[in-house]
Amino acid sequence: MASRQFQAAAMSLHPAQVNGFPALVFRSDGEIDTVVALRIDDGLVSGLYAVRNPEKLSHMQSENALRR
């Protein structure tokens, strides 16, 4: 039986603002892997948007860090 070796990617998570929405940007080995944005209306989450399409993510050059 052949042995398989798997190497886990280095993952990181960063808060950001994407298209005016608060978001989380997931990076794998430094590259953007997934973006999840929240739409908030009247203090309630009214939408959740997740993008993993590499073609769409390639347009994201930088994120704006959220500030308190």
C-alpha positions as CSV (number, residue, x, y, z in Angstrom):
1,M,0.0,0.0,0.0
2,A,1.5,3.3,-1.0
3,S,1.8,6.1,1.6
4,R,0.3,9.5,0.8
5,Q,1.7,12.6,2.2
6,F,-0.4,15.8,2.5
7,Q,1.0,19.2,3.4
8,A,-1.5,21.6,4.9
9,A,-1.6,25.1,3.5
10,A,-0.9,28.0,5.7
11,M,-4.3,29.7,6.3
12,S,-4.9,33.1,7.6
13,L,-8.1,35.2,8.2
14,H,-8.3,39.0,8.0
15,P,-11.2,41.4,8.6
16,A,-11.8,43.8,5.7
17,Q,-14.3,45.9,3.9
18,V,-15.3,44.6,0.5
19,N,-17.8,46.6,-1.7
20,G,-18.8,48.6,1.3
21,F,-19.6,45.5,3.4
22,P,-17.8,44.1,6.4
23,A,-16.0,41.0,5.3
24,L,-13.5,38.2,6.1
25,V,-10.7,37.4,3.7
26,F,-9.3,33.9,3.9
27,R,-5.8,33.5,2.5
28,S,-4.0,30.2,1.7
29,D,-0.2,30.4,1.5
30,G,-0.6,34.2,1.1
31,E,-3.0,34.1,-1.8
32,I,-6.7,35.1,-1.4
33,D,-8.7,31.9,-1.3
34,T,-12.2,33.0,-0.2
35,V,-14.0,36.3,0.7
36,V,-17.1,36.2,2.8
37,A,-19.0,39.5,3.1
38,L,-22.0,40.4,5.3
39,R,-24.9,42.7,4.4
40,I,-26.3,44.4,7.5
41,D,-29.6,46.2,7.5
42,D,-31.1,47.8,10.7
43,G,-28.4,46.0,12.7
44,L,-29.3,42.6,11.5
45,V,-27.4,40.4,9.0
46,S,-29.6,40.3,5.9
47,G,-27.2,38.7,3.4
48,L,-24.1,36.6,3.4
49,Y,-21.9,36.5,0.3
50,A,-19.1,34.1,-0.3
51,V,-16.8,34.2,-3.3
52,R,-14.3,31.5,-4.2
53,N,-14.2,31.9,-8.0
54,P,-10.5,32.5,-8.8
55,E,-11.4,34.8,-11.7
56,K,-13.5,37.1,-9.5
57,L,-10.9,37.0,-6.7
58,S,-8.1,38.0,-9.0
59,H,-9.7,41.5,-9.2
60,M,-9.1,42.0,-5.5
61,Q,-5.7,43.6,-5.3
62,S,-6.0,44.9,-1.7
63,E,-8.5,45.1,1.1
64,N,-9.2,48.0,3.5
65,A,-8.7,46.9,7.0
66,L,-11.6,47.5,9.4
67,R,-11.1,50.1,12.0
68,R,-13.1,50.6,15.2
